[in-house]
Amino acid sequence: MVPALRGIRSALPEHELVLATGAALRPLAELTGAVDTVLPARGLDPLAGPAGAVDVAVNLHGRGPQSHAVLLARAPGRLIGFGADGVPGPAWRAEEHEVARWCRLVTEGLGTPCHPDDLSLARPGCAASVPGAVVVHPGAASGSRRWPVSRFAAVAARLSRAGLPVVVTGSAAELPLARAVAAAAELGTDGVLAGRTSLTELAALVADARLVICGDTGMAHLATAYGTPSIVLFGPVSPALWGPPKRPQHVVLWRGDGRGEPHADQVDPALLAIEVPEVLTAVERLRHCTFWVGGD
């Protein structure tokens, strides 16, 4: 939603732009340069604050009606969202890319241009813990989008033997997963950064990385935000909906038909169809490009 936030900022330059989102995302919201304040929010729970204190509310959460109701409870002067249950607005398009979707909403609702390629984030002020690293990120929100540990480990081991600095990232909850990948790849404990970086430090790591390898998850969006070469493995959901922009440094691997369940517990068959040699071939292709960091 970064381009949409910048479109709102452009359309309403005198307003205070408050982003209601998970408190943990505050550091990234600040790096957009478009957000003045983060209002901690949790799913579709009621938002804090008095009714009537909002001039314009923009629903970047979903199509409604539940998310519309959360905003309407604050009695905004105007609600901008997709048409649903009496709320006027543009039609929801199920097969539209998320970035294009929110840009279209802002453009039609506020009459301001919105640029889908405006995805960059400011670089954090902290230094990367491992400059020029190959970042392997095996985690994802659901099992259907997690490539097997053995395959991530095989890729990590091959790159480590080639002399590249490989680190494994993840949240604190994903530490066992990261340790399993690192152990199988014989990276040692120093190669495990899961649970040891703040979100700001993780952004700095990605900004200075030479490559990110991950599934269809937030790490892929960070790689896009910093123009870092990436290999993103898709399974249940088509990259046409959630994938990175078409740039030479972002390689998408997908063997699906877009009919999988993104929140299932078991790894999606389309993701399983991606084999280790395909990923290594993609790495070699990127290593011969001018944007590869490190000169090796």
C-alpha positions in Angstrom: 0.0 0.0 0.0 3.0 2.3 0.0 2.1 4.0 -3.4 -1.4 4.5 -2.1 -0.2 6.1 1.0 1.9 8.5 -1.0 -1.1 9.2 -3.2 -3.2 10.1 -0.1 -0.4 12.3 1.2 -0.2 14.1 -2.2 -4.0 14.6 -2.3 -4.3 15.8 1.3 -1.0 17.6 2.1 -2.5 19.7 5.0 -4.0 16.7 6.8 -2.4 14.6 9.4 -2.1 11.1 7.9 -2.7 8.5 10.5 -2.1 4.8 9.6 -4.1 2.3 11.6 -2.0 -0.9 11.6 -0.2 -3.3 13.8 2.1 -1.5 16.2 5.1 -3.6 15.1 4.9 -2.0 11.6 5.5 1.5 12.9 9.2 1.5 11.8 8.3 0.6 8.2 5.4 3.1 8.2 7.9 5.9 9.1 10.2 4.9 6.3 7.5 5.6 3.7 7.8 9.3 4.4 4.0 9.6 4.0 2.7 8.7 7.4 2.6 11.2 10.3 1.3 8.9 13.0 0.7 5.2 13.5 -2.5 4.2 15.4 -2.0 0.7 16.8 -4.7 -1.6 15.4 -5.5 -5.2 15.7 -7.4 -6.9 12.9 -11.0 -5.7 12.8 -11.1 -4.6 16.4 -12.6 -1.1 17.0 -10.1 1.7 16.5 -9.2 4.0 19.4 -10.2 7.6 19.4 -13.4 9.7 19.6 -16.0 9.5 16.9 -16.1 12.4 14.5 -12.4 13.2 14.8 -11.6 11.9 11.3 -12.1 14.0 8.2 -11.4 11.4 5.6 -11.1 7.6 6.2 -9.6 5.4 3.5 -10.1 1.6 3.7 -6.8 0.0 2.6 -7.7 -3.2 4.5 -10.2 -4.9 2.3 -13.4 -4.7 0.3 -15.8 -4.4 3.3 -18.3 -4.6 4.8 -16.6 -5.5 8.0 -13.6 -3.2 7.5 -15.9 -0.4 6.4 -17.8 -0.8 9.6 -14.6 -0.3 11.7 -14.0 3.0 10.0 -17.6 4.1 10.0 -17.7 3.6 13.8 -15.3 6.6 14.0 -17.9 8.7 12.1 -15.6 10.1 9.5 -16.6 13.0 7.3 -16.0 10.9 4.3 -15.2 7.2 3.7 -13.3 6.1 0.7 -13.5 2.4 0.0 -14.8 -0.2 -2.5 -18.5 -0.3 -3.0 -20.2 -2.7 -0.5 -23.5 -2.8 1.5 -24.6 0.8 0.8 -21.1 2.3 0.8 -20.5 3.9 -2.6 -17.2 3.3 -4.3 -15.5 1.6 -7.2 -16.0 -2.1 -7.9 -13.7 -4.7 -6.4 -11.7 -6.7 -8.9 -10.8 -10.1 -7.6 -7.9 -10.7 -10.1 -6.3 -7.3 -9.6 -2.8 -6.9 -8.2 -2.8 -5.5 -4.7 -0.7 -2.5 -5.6 -2.8 -1.6 -8.5 -6.0 -2.1 -6.5 -5.1 0.4 -3.8 -3.8 2.9 -6.3 -7.0 2.7 -8.2 -9.0 3.3 -5.1 -7.0 6.4 -4.1 -7.0 7.7 -7.7 -10.8 7.3 -8.1 -11.6 8.4 -4.5 -9.4 11.4 -4.2 -8.7 12.3 -7.8 -5.0 12.2 -7.4 -2.4 10.3 -9.5 -1.0 7.2 -7.8 2.1 5.5 -9.1 2.2 1.7 -8.7 6.0 1.6 -9.1 6.6 4.1 -6.2 7.4 1.2 -3.8 10.7 2.3 -2.3 11.4 2.9 1.4 14.0 5.2 2.9 17.0 3.4 4.1 17.2 2.9 7.9 19.8 4.8 9.8 21.4 1.7 11.3 24.1 -0.4 9.6 23.5 -3.8 8.2 24.7 -6.5 10.5 26.1 -8.5 7.6 26.7 -6.3 4.6 26.4 -8.0 1.2 24.7 -11.1 2.6 22.6 -13.6 0.8 19.5 -13.6 2.9 17.6 -16.8 3.1 14.1 -16.4 4.7 12.3 -19.8 5.0 9.3 -18.6 7.0 5.8 -17.4 5.9 2.5 -16.8 7.6 1.1 -20.2 6.6 2.4 -23.7 5.8 1.1 -23.5 2.3 3.7 -20.8 1.4 6.7 -22.4 3.1 9.2 -24.2 0.8 10.6 -27.3 2.6 13.5 -26.8 5.0 15.6 -29.4 3.1 15.4 -27.4 -0.1 16.2 -24.0 1.5 19.1 -25.7 3.2 20.4 -27.2 0.0 20.4 -23.8 -1.7 22.0 -22.1 1.4 24.7 -24.8 1.5 25.6 -24.5 -2.1 25.9 -20.7 -1.9 27.9 -20.9 1.3 30.4 -23.3 -0.3 30.7 -20.9 -3.1 32.1 -18.4 -0.6 29.0 -16.2 -0.3 28.0 -15.0 3.2 24.6 -16.6 3.9 22.3 -15.7 6.8 18.9 -17.1 7.7 16.3 -14.7 8.9 12.9 -14.9 10.6 10.9 -13.8 13.6 11.5 -15.1 17.1 8.7 -17.6 16.6 10.5 -18.8 13.4 13.8 -19.4 15.2 13.4 -23.2 15.2 12.8 -23.1 11.5 15.8 -20.9 10.8 18.0 -23.1 13.0 16.9 -26.2 11.1 17.8 -24.6 7.8 21.2 -23.4 9.1 22.0 -26.7 10.7 21.2 -28.7 7.6 23.3 -26.2 5.5 26.2 -26.3 8.0 26.1 -22.5 8.4 26.8 -22.5 12.1 24.9 -20.5 14.7 26.3 -17.2 13.6 24.4 -17.5 10.4 21.1 -17.5 12.2 19.6 -14.0 12.6 16.1 -15.1 13.3 14.8 -13.4 16.4 17.9 -11.3 16.7 17.0 -8.3 14.5 14.5 -5.5 15.0 12.3 -4.7 12.0 14.5 -1.7 11.3 17.7 -3.8 11.5 16.0 -6.3 9.1 15.3 -3.6 6.7 18.9 -2.4 6.8 20.1 -6.0 6.2 17.9 -6.3 3.1 18.8 -2.9 1.8 22.5 -3.9 1.8 22.0 -7.6 0.8 23.3 -8.9 -2.5 20.3 -11.4 -2.7 17.1 -12.4 -0.9 15.6 -15.8 -1.4 12.2 -16.3 0.1 8.6 -17.4 -0.4 5.6 -15.3 -0.9 5.8 -13.2 2.3 6.8 -9.8 3.6 10.5 -10.3 3.0 9.8 -10.2 -0.7 8.2 -6.8 -0.4 11.2 -5.5 1.5 13.5 -6.7 -1.3 11.3 -4.8 -3.7 11.3 -1.7 -1.5 15.1 -1.5 -1.6 15.7 -2.8 -5.2 17.6 -5.8 -3.8 17.9 -8.8 -6.1 15.4 -11.4 -5.1 14.2 -14.9 -5.9 10.6 -15.3 -4.8 9.0 -18.7 -4.7 5.2 -18.7 -5.2 2.7 -21.5 -4.5 -1.0 -21.1 -3.9 -1.3 -17.5 -5.1 -0.4 -16.1 -8.5 2.4 -13.6 -8.5 0.1 -11.6 -10.8 -1.8 -10.7 -7.5 1.0 -10.4 -4.9 4.3 -10.5 -6.8 7.0 -8.0 -7.3 7.0 -5.5 -10.2 8.6 -6.7 -13.4 12.2 -5.7 -12.9 15.3 -7.7 -13.9 16.6 -8.0 -10.3 13.4 -9.8 -9.1 13.0 -13.4 -10.3 9.7 -15.1 -9.7 9.3 -18.9 -9.7 5.8 -20.3 -9.9 4.4 -23.6 -11.1 0.8 -23.1 -10.1 -2.6 -22.1 -11.6 -3.7 -19.7 -8.9 -6.3 -22.0 -7.3 -4.4 -22.9 -4.1 -5.4 -22.0 -0.5 -2.9 -19.3 0.8 -3.8 -20.0 4.5 -3.6 -23.8 4.4 -1.3 -25.6 6.9 0.3 -28.0 4.3 2.8 -26.8 1.7 1.0 -26.1 -1.6 1.7 -28.6 -4.5 2.6 -25.7 -6.8 5.4 -24.6 -4.3 6.6 -28.2 -4.0 6.9 -28.3 -7.8 9.8 -25.8 -7.6 13.1 -27.8 -7.3 16.5 -26.7 -5.9 18.2 -26.6 -9.3 15.7 -24.0 -10.6 16.6 -21.7 -7.7 20.3 -22.2 -8.2 19.9 -21.5 -11.9 18.2 -18.2 -11.0 21.0 -17.3 -8.6 23.6 -17.9 -11.3 21.6 -15.7 -13.7 21.5 -12.9 -11.2 25.2 -13.2 -10.4 26.0 -12.2 -13.9 24.0 -9.0 -13.8 25.4 -5.5 -13.3 23.2 -4.9 -10.2 24.8 -7.9 -8.3 26.6 -6.6 -5.1 30.1 -7.7 -4.3 31.7 -8.3 -7.7 31.9 -12.1 -7.4 
